[in-house]
């Protein structure tokens, strides 16, 4: 059995939808890991996607992780505010 190699790709242009046949949907605009195969090689060669690697990949993954952490923190604040409003409704 051969080893599965993953690469990180993202659409070359945000407005162009690129099909991800592995997941039966479009590739995420922020990019995602995919199996390195002929399909993705062609997408790279055609200029539909860019392979992100090295320091650029590390920076992008950190940016994505930071955005997720920020969204989680904001959701918690909203949830706490909603719970507070539900338990202590203001009187008009």
Buried (B, 14 or more C-beta within 10 A) or exposed (E): EEEEEEBBBBBBEEEEEBEBEBEEEEBBBEBBEBEBEEBBEEBBEEEBBBBBEEEEBEEBBEEBEEEEEEEEEEEEEEEEEEEEEEEEEEEE
